[in-house]
Amino acid sequence: MQRLTRWTFSVIGGTATVGMRSEGSKDGWSAVGYFTLQYMGKAGAITMRDALNQNITEAEQQYANDIAGKKHSKEGDKKYEEMIALAKEAVTNNEVTDDSLQSIANSLLLVWIVWFLDVKAYENLDAKITELDTELENSIYTKEGVVFDDYEDYLAELEEARDGGTFNPNELDSIQPRADRLLKAGVVAALTDGQTDNVTGMMTNPSFTKSNDGWTFTKNGNGDFKNDNTNVSEVWNGREWNVTQELTGLPEGSYQVTMQGFYSPSSQNDNKWQEGWGQEGDETNKILASLFGNDASTPLHHVMDFPQDEKLTDDMDEITWMRVCPASMYVMEKHLHRLFLRQIRKIILVLCLAMWVKTEYFVWG
């Protein structure tokens, strides 16, 4: 005995797609065979006019449920109202052909897609305003009492455009760059007027917070610039390389840069630097990495500049040099050095900054 599944559907525009599908099944099994397709005539079939009328009803319901109560643009409202009015007029006009009705239905669908993007843009706008306001409130400049009038005026303009529905969603990606320009201009003015001497706020990711964003890495030969989702970055197995960030538009004058960093001749002691430490004529511990700003530079600290006299963690190596000191010293593994770094030497820079570390012919790793 045949077990048949039947269903009646309508064809609008001349195209029919038939088949079977499963949604949400995990371990189900299905089999299919013996398809047939029969034309039942026009009686009871949905027409293009019926379909468009249904689309209008659904669009109005979705607008009431999903759009009306959310922030969106007035321009979006205008386009929606014009499209709904056009669709309703076409449905009641029997002289409008099915092809024209189909075109209007497609346009109505397109308007709805734009609506979705419009609402999403306003949600992102709201989040961006909150983000910028929070960053300003927590910035080192606000804590110093510096006021950025142009920056705050821009945030106020964004809030007004959001609340009044006049914000253009196409301008969403331009918010951050403009805010950055206004903040930079405000800091330069504050530096010039003597309101602050802090330039760190103009840097991108100065603390390497879980990434190397904002820093440019160039190399000649080997070298990997890595950040293991921490607040410290490293160049591994590098010979000649630069990690830099350039700040432009600064007022002329002297600048002081401070960092925490260290140099290890070889993390695995491949060149026997540990045995040579403190020995007369030792060349294995020559420091080949430096902090620089423009043409001024100073060597980094050697990893052994600040050894510990007790084992603070399980992940430390004990190294003893009888000629250097009577007691054992503990050296941290490379990923724990950041916990005990001392402040690096300070240098004076001139004009604009292009800073961090550079090396000459060494292999670390």
C-alpha positions in Angstrom: 0.0 0.0 0.0 1.4 3.4 -1.0 1.9 6.0 1.8 1.7 9.3 -0.1 2.3 12.8 1.2 0.5 15.6 -0.7 0.5 19.3 -0.6 -1.0 22.0 -2.7 1.0 25.2 -3.5 0.7 28.2 -5.8 3.1 29.3 -8.6 3.5 33.0 -9.1 5.8 34.2 -11.8 6.1 30.9 -13.5 8.7 29.2 -11.2 8.1 26.2 -9.0 10.7 24.6 -6.7 9.8 21.2 -5.2 11.7 18.8 -3.0 12.0 17.8 0.7 14.0 19.3 3.6 14.8 18.7 7.2 15.3 21.5 9.8 16.8 20.8 13.3 17.1 17.0 12.9 20.0 15.5 14.8 20.0 11.8 14.0 16.9 11.5 11.7 16.6 9.4 8.6 14.4 10.1 5.6 13.8 8.5 2.2 12.1 9.8 -0.8 10.9 8.5 -4.2 8.2 8.7 -6.9 7.6 12.4 -7.2 4.7 13.5 -9.3 3.5 17.0 -10.1 0.0 17.9 -11.3 -1.5 21.2 -12.5 -4.7 21.9 -10.6 -5.8 25.0 -12.5 -6.2 28.6 -11.3 -9.1 28.0 -9.0 -8.1 28.6 -5.4 -4.5 29.5 -6.3 -2.8 32.6 -4.7 -2.4 35.4 -7.2 0.4 37.9 -7.4 -2.1 40.5 -6.1 -2.9 38.3 -3.1 0.8 37.7 -2.4 1.5 41.5 -2.5 -1.4 42.2 -0.2 -0.1 39.6 2.2 3.3 41.2 2.1 1.8 44.6 2.9 0.0 43.2 6.0 3.2 41.4 7.2 5.3 44.5 6.7 2.9 46.7 8.7 2.8 44.1 11.5 6.6 43.9 11.6 6.9 47.6 11.6 4.6 47.9 14.6 6.3 45.0 16.5 9.9 45.4 15.6 10.6 49.0 14.4 8.2 51.5 15.9 9.5 51.2 19.5 13.2 51.3 18.5 15.5 54.2 17.5 15.7 54.6 13.7 16.0 57.2 11.0 13.3 59.6 9.9 14.5 59.0 6.3 13.8 55.3 6.8 10.3 56.1 8.0 9.8 58.2 4.9 10.9 55.5 2.5 8.8 52.9 4.3 5.6 55.0 4.1 6.1 55.8 0.5 6.6 52.2 -0.4 3.6 51.0 1.6 1.4 53.6 -0.1 2.6 52.6 -3.5 2.0 48.9 -2.8 -1.5 49.5 -1.5 -2.4 51.6 -4.5 -1.1 48.9 -6.9 -3.1 46.1 -5.1 -6.4 48.0 -5.6 -5.6 48.9 -9.3 -6.7 46.0 -11.5 -4.8 47.5 -14.4 -1.4 46.9 -12.8 0.1 43.7 -14.3 1.5 40.8 -12.4 5.0 41.8 -13.5 4.6 45.2 -12.0 3.1 43.8 -8.9 6.1 41.4 -8.6 8.5 44.4 -9.0 6.7 46.3 -6.2 6.8 43.2 -4.0 10.6 43.0 -4.5 11.0 46.7 -3.7 9.0 46.3 -0.5 11.3 43.4 0.5 14.3 45.6 -0.2 12.9 48.4 1.9 12.5 46.0 4.7 16.1 44.8 4.5 17.2 48.5 4.6 15.0 48.9 7.6 16.7 46.1 9.4 20.1 47.7 8.7 18.8 51.1 9.7 17.7 49.9 13.2 21.0 47.9 13.6 23.0 51.1 12.7 21.2 53.1 15.4 21.9 50.3 17.9 25.6 50.4 17.0 25.5 54.2 17.1 24.1 54.1 20.7 26.9 51.6 21.7 29.6 53.8 20.0 28.4 56.9 21.9 28.5 55.1 25.2 32.0 53.7 24.3 33.4 57.1 23.4 31.9 58.8 26.4 33.3 56.1 28.8 36.7 56.3 27.2 36.8 60.0 27.7 35.5 59.8 31.2 38.2 57.3 32.2 41.0 58.9 30.2 44.1 60.2 31.8 43.3 63.7 30.5 39.9 63.9 32.2 41.6 62.8 35.5 44.0 65.7 35.0 41.1 68.1 34.5 41.7 68.7 30.8 38.5 69.5 28.9 38.0 68.7 25.2 35.2 71.0 24.1 35.1 70.0 20.5 35.1 66.3 21.4 32.3 66.7 23.8 30.3 68.8 21.4 30.7 66.0 18.8 29.3 63.5 21.2 26.4 65.8 21.9 25.7 66.1 18.2 25.7 62.3 17.9 23.2 62.0 20.8 20.9 64.6 19.2 21.0 62.9 15.8 20.3 59.5 17.5 17.3 60.8 19.5 15.9 62.9 16.6 16.3 60.2 14.0 18.5 62.4 11.8 21.7 60.3 11.9 22.7 58.8 8.5 23.5 55.1 9.0 26.1 55.4 6.2 28.2 57.6 8.5 28.6 55.0 11.2 32.1 54.0 10.2 33.3 57.6 10.2 32.5 58.2 13.9 35.7 56.6 15.4 38.1 58.3 12.9 36.5 61.7 13.5 36.5 61.2 17.3 40.2 60.2 17.1 41.0 63.4 15.2 39.2 65.6 17.6 40.9 64.0 20.6 44.3 64.3 19.0 43.7 68.0 18.2 42.5 68.5 21.8 45.6 66.9 23.3 47.9 68.9 21.0 46.2 72.1 22.2 46.5 71.0 25.8 50.2 70.3 25.3 50.7 73.6 23.8 48.8 75.5 26.5 50.5 73.6 29.3 47.4 71.9 30.5 49.1 68.5 30.3 52.4 66.9 29.5 51.0 63.5 28.8 51.2 62.2 25.2 50.5 58.5 26.1 46.8 59.1 25.4 47.6 59.7 21.8 49.2 56.4 21.3 47.4 53.3 20.2 47.5 50.3 22.5 50.6 51.5 24.4 50.3 48.7 27.0 49.9 45.9 24.3 46.6 45.0 25.9 45.9 41.5 24.6 47.1 42.4 21.1 49.7 44.1 19.0 47.2 46.5 17.5 48.6 49.9 16.6 52.2 48.7 16.2 54.1 48.1 13.0 56.6 45.2 12.8 59.3 45.2 10.2 62.1 42.7 9.9 65.1 41.6 7.9 65.2 37.8 8.1 63.6 35.8 11.0 61.4 37.1 13.8 57.9 36.6 15.1 56.0 39.5 16.8 53.7 37.8 19.2 51.2 38.6 21.9 49.7 35.6 23.8 46.5 37.5 24.8 48.4 39.3 27.6 49.7 42.8 28.4 53.1 42.1 27.0 54.5 41.4 23.5 57.7 39.8 22.3 59.8 39.4 19.2 60.8 35.7 19.1 63.9 34.4 17.2 64.5 37.8 15.7 67.7 39.1 14.1 67.1 42.6 12.7 63.7 44.1 13.3 61.8 47.2 14.4 58.5 47.5 16.3 57.3 51.1 15.9 54.4 53.5 16.3 54.5 57.0 14.7 52.7 60.0 16.2 52.5 63.1 14.0 51.3 66.7 14.4 52.9 67.1 17.9 54.2 70.5 19.0 57.9 70.9 18.7 59.9 70.3 21.8 61.5 67.6 23.9 59.7 64.4 24.8 60.4 61.7 27.4 59.4 58.1 26.7 59.3 55.4 29.4 58.8 51.6 28.9 59.3 48.3 30.5 61.4 45.8 28.6 64.3 43.4 28.6 66.8 41.7 26.3 67.7 38.0 26.5 70.7 36.8 24.3 69.0 33.4 24.0 66.0 32.0 25.8 67.3 28.5 25.6 71.0 29.4 26.4 72.0 28.1 23.0 75.0 30.5 22.9 76.0 29.7 26.5 75.4 33.3 27.7 74.5 32.2 31.2 78.0 30.7 31.6 79.6 33.8 30.3 77.7 36.2 32.5 80.1 38.4 34.5 83.2 37.0 32.9 85.9 39.3 31.7 85.8 39.7 27.9 82.4 38.1 27.6 80.7 39.0 24.3 77.7 36.7 24.5 75.8 39.1 26.8 76.2 42.2 24.7 72.8 44.0 24.6 71.7 44.3 21.0 68.2 45.6 21.5 67.3 49.2 22.4 64.5 51.6 23.0 64.6 54.5 20.6 62.7 57.7 19.7 63.7 59.4 16.5 67.5 59.4 16.5 67.9 58.9 20.2 68.3 55.4 21.7 69.3 53.5 24.9 69.9 49.8 25.4 67.2 47.7 27.0 67.9 46.0 30.4 69.5 42.6 30.3 67.3 39.9 31.6 69.7 39.4 34.5 69.7 43.0 35.6 67.1 42.3 38.2 67.4 38.6 39.4 65.5 37.3 42.3 67.2 35.8 45.3 64.4 33.5 46.1 62.2 31.2 44.0 58.9 33.1 43.7 57.1 30.7 41.3 57.6 27.1 40.2 58.3 28.2 36.7 61.8 29.6 37.4 65.4 28.4 36.7 68.1 28.4 39.4 71.5 29.6 38.1 74.7 29.9 40.3 77.8 31.9 39.5 80.5 31.4 42.2 82.6 34.3 40.9 79.7 36.7 40.7 77.9 36.1 43.9 78.0 33.5 46.8 74.3 32.7 46.6 72.0 31.2 43.9 69.9 33.5 41.8 66.7 32.6 40.1 65.8 33.6 36.5 62.2 33.6 35.4 60.9 31.9 32.3 60.3 34.4 29.4 56.6 34.7 29.9 56.9 35.6 33.6 59.5 38.3 33.2 56.8 40.9 32.8 55.8 40.4 36.5 59.1 41.7 37.8 60.3 44.2 35.2 61.8 47.5 36.5 61.2 50.8 34.8 63.5 51.3 31.8 66.0 54.1 31.4 64.5 57.4 30.3 65.6 59.3 27.2 64.8 62.6 25.7 63.3 62.8 22.2 62.8 65.7 19.9 59.8 66.6 17.8 57.5 63.7 16.9 57.8 60.2 18.3 58.4 56.9 16.5 59.3 54.6 19.3 59.8 51.2 20.9 62.6 48.7 20.4 65.1 47.8 17.6 67.8 45.1 17.4 71.0 44.5 15.5 72.1 41.0 14.6 70.9 38.8 17.4 68.8 35.7 17.8 66.6 35.2 20.8 65.1 31.8 21.0 
